[in-house]
Amino acid sequence: MSSLKKLLANRANGAKSRGPKTPEGLQKSSRNAVKHGMCTKRLLEHESPEEFAALRQDYLVSLKPRNGMELDLFEDIVIIRWCQRRLWLIETTMMDNKIAEHRDVLDEEGELELDDATRLSHAYQALSDSMAQLGRHQSRLAREFRAAMKTLLDMQKLRQKEDFQNEPKSPSQPRPAAAVERPAAVPPIAGNDPEAPFPLLTT
């Protein structure tokens, strides 16, 4: 996978695309992809397109991809999560089927030979190779999910930072100087002004 800086450096070329650019257009385009089978081709015959669409819509609302590159990462995240759910279902179904094989096993006296915990341990032992293989697939998908999610979130943070820096800034107005209030002149009190002449004495 290319570095995040290289991905962001390619945004200029991506901007020349004639595809949808607004959030509404991107969401409409992504829905068209599901409608036309570009994403549903990854679904198995028994899997529900409605459940896949619901999962995809939940992630679309949360992640809010804004351009083609973010939309690609978003699609990867949704598909990886769907494959993880598929593996969880496979694991559960395999265990249930193997446990069921021992459910009706009777001993010589006609009693149930195995309790639930014992049947579970026998099933796990019988499926140990398959479980190990499933575990490797699950670990790989978990790494891919975290990597795609981190790349998308980092890309969105840088985009938001760039958008903030590119916003037009209103010219700063000089702050008006605060008016300094001068104390009003206090008229001299008679008899307290040293410059005032002595009053004339009249008889």
C-alpha positions, 0 to 999 in steps of 0.5 A, spaced: 500 500 500 502 506 498 504 511 503 499 516 506 503 522 503 503 519 496 496 518 496 494 525 498 499 527 493 495 524 488 489 528 490 490 533 484 489 528 479 483 525 482 480 532 482 480 532 475 475 526 475 468 527 472 465 523 477 461 525 483 464 530 488 459 532 493 457 528 499 450 527 496 453 525 489 458 520 492 452 517 496 448 516 490 454 513 486 455 508 492 448 506 492 448 505 484 454 500 485 450 496 490 444 496 485 448 494 479 452 488 482 459 491 483 459 490 490 453 485 491 458 480 487 462 479 493 455 476 496 454 468 496 448 465 494 445 465 501 447 472 503 442 477 504 443 483 500 439 487 505 443 486 510 449 488 506 446 494 504 444 496 512 451 494 514 454 499 508 449 504 510 451 504 517 458 505 516 457 510 510 453 515 516 459 514 521 465 515 516 462 520 511 467 519 505 468 525 501 472 524 495 473 518 491 479 516 495 476 516 501 470 512 498 475 506 495 477 505 502 470 506 505 468 500 500 474 496 503 472 497 510 465 494 509 467 488 505 472 486 510 467 487 515 462 483 511 468 477 510 469 477 518 462 476 519 462 470 514 468 467 517 464 468 524 458 464 521 462 459 518 466 457 525 459 457 529 456 453 524 462 448 523 462 447 531 454 446 531 455 441 526 460 437 529 457 438 536 450 435 533 454 429 531 455 427 538 449 429 541 445 422 541 451 418 542 449 413 547 453 408 552 452 401 552 447 402 558 443 406 553 445 413 557 447 419 553 455 418 553 457 425 553 455 432 556 455 438 553 462 440 555 465 434 553 461 434 546 464 441 545 471 439 547 471 433 542 468 438 536 474 443 537 479 437 537 476 434 531 476 441 528 483 443 530 486 444 523 480 448 520 479 452 526 487 454 526 486 456 518 480 460 520 484 463 525 489 465 520 484 468 516 481 472 521 487 475 523 489 477 516 482 480 516 483 484 522 489 487 520 486 489 513 480 492 517 485 496 522 490 498 516 484 501 512 480 504 517 487 508 520 488 510 513 481 513 512 481 517 518 488 519 517 486 522 510 480 525 513 484 529 518 489 531 513 483 533 509 480 537 514 486 541 516 487 543 509 480 545 508 481 549 515 487 552 512 484 554 506 478 557 508 478 565 506 480 569 512 476 575 514 481 581 514 482 583 521 480 590 524 484 594 528 481 594 535 479 601 537 483 604 542 479 604 549 477 611 551 481 614 557 476 617 561 479 623 565 477 625 571 473 632 571 476 638 574 475 639 581 473 646 583 477 649 589 474 649 595 474 656 598 480 657 604 484 651 601 487 654 595 494 656 597 494 661 590 487 664 592 488 671 595 486 672 602 479 675 603 478 682 605 476 683 612 470 688 612 467 692 618 
